[in-house]
Each structure stands twice: as structure tokens, then as C-alpha cells.
């Protein structure tokens, strides 16, 4: 996360990071506190896509990350659920900042 982010952007980044870890979690590490940083390398790209607000683009990136980059099977329903929650957080934070 960039220390120069506005507070609302830092809040959104943190919420997205939580969604990625606890909801999307393609490798199944959400129950392991020591694995909290497992998805950090994907966060900049995910955050940017959430800021752009395009659900399909977020899901496509999650698909690429899971299947192409990690070599795992892709759970489309879980990716859509995670993307929707990320966008809901974006809307909530923007409305309440």
C-alpha cells in the first residue's frame, strides 16, 4: 500500500486486501495468519481495477491470477462474489467519505 494514499483510498485498499484474502482466496490460506501477505503481489492490479469499477475486468484479472499465474483451477462464482464485495466497499467508502 502506498503511504501517500488519501485515507479513503487506503481504507478501500485495506478492504480489498481483506476480500482477496478471506473471500477470493484461491489457494485456501484464509485461516492462516502467517499467510496474510500471500496475495500482496496482486493487490496493485486488483485495486486499480476496483477503482475503475468494471466487474468483468476484475473477474478476468482474478481468473488470470488463479489459472495462468498460480496454475490453479478458477472458481468463477467465488471470483464474482469477491469482485462484487470489493465494488460494494468502493461504493460505501465513496459515499461515506
N, C-alpha and C positions, 0 to 999 in steps of 0.2 A: 504494500500500500504506500502511496505517496504521502509523505508528511505535509506536503503543500496543498493537499486537497481541502476544499471547503468542508466544514463539519457535516453538512448534509450528504456530501459525496462520500466522505469517509464512513458515515453511517450506512449508506447504501452498499458500499464495498464490503463492509463487515457482514451485513445481512446476506449478501450474495455468497460470500465465503461460507457462511453457515448453511445456506441452502445447498450449495455444492457438496459440502461435507456430510450433511445429515440426510438430505433427500436424494440428490442425484447419485452420489457415492457408488460409482460403477465397480470399484474393487472391494467394497464391503469393509471399510475401515472405520465407519462412523462410531463404533463402540470402543475405539482405541484412542485414548487421549494423546498418546505419543505419536499418532499419525495425523494430527491436526493440520500439519503443513503438507500433506500428501498431494494436494491439488493446487498448490500455490503457483506453479508454473503456468497454469491455465487461467489464472484469475484476471490478468490484464485483458485478455481477449474476451473472456466472458463478460467482464464489467463493461467493456466498450460496446458489446452487442446489446447488453441490457440498456445502457444509456441510449442507444439508437432506437430501442423499443420494438424490434421486429422478432416476434415469437419464432417464426420459421428459421430465421438466421441463427438464433440461439440454439435451437434444437439441432440444426445442421452442424454447428460447431461442436456440440456435445457428442453428436454421432461420430464426427471425425476424431475427436479426442479419445473416445472409448474404443472405437473399432480400428481406426487406422493407426493412431499413436500408441495406444495401450495394448492393442491386439485382443480386445475383449469383445464379447457379444454386446450388441446395442439394445437397450431396453427403451424403446420409443415412448411408451407410456410414462415411464419414470422421468425421462428427459422432458417431456411435455409438462408434466406436473411441476418439475423443478423450474422450468422456464416461466411458467405461469406465476409461481410463487415469487420468483425474482421480479417479474414485472409488477406484481401486486405491491411488493415492497417499494419499488421505484415510485409508483403512483402515490402510495401512502406517505412516503417521506417528502415527495414534492408538494403534496397538499398540506402537509403539516410543518413545513419549514418556513 
